[in-house]
Amino acid sequence: MVRLIGSIDKLWRHWWMLLALIVCFGFIFASPAEASLISNPVTEVKIDLGNAGNELKFFPNNLKFVADRPYKLIVNNPSPQKHYFTAKDFADAIWTQKVQDGKMEVKGAIHEIEIQPGAQAEWVFVPLKSGTYSLRCPIAGHTEAGMTGQIAISAE
């Protein structure tokens, strides 16, 4: 009986050591973007798609991010009509952790977000590749009316 209890105690200690190793390797093998989210505070940036006066513009229309730093982009639509936040090349230059709207969360590659009137979404990401990227709302007439912008990712 004493041998059995000693064996169980040994197994229990080995199990905890194995669990600790798995957790440590998880941090070691995390992608640089995931590691950035773990080790750096998330910077919040807000953009409005239009306004209550129904202007077809992004407010602000120039966004600036620094590579390898985590961000939460709050995409808000205060206007009476739906809009899109479309920036495919920008989306290809970042690592997206998630896009969240209330209780719904989307993970994986995101290239465009549609925001209904009065709605808001949060896009959590880490920029990976520096460059300047185009932003637009592709709804008919919106781009032509001036609903465009630029997104810059700098190395530092």
Secondary structure, DSSP 8 states (H G I E B T S, - for coil): -HHHHHHHHHHHHHHHHHHHHHHHHHHHTS-HHHHHHHHS--EEEEEEES-TT---SEESSEEEEETT--EEEEEE--SSS-EEEE-HHHHHTEEEEEEEETTEEE-S---EEEE-TT-EEEEEEEE-S-EEEEEE--STTTTTTT-EEEEEEE--
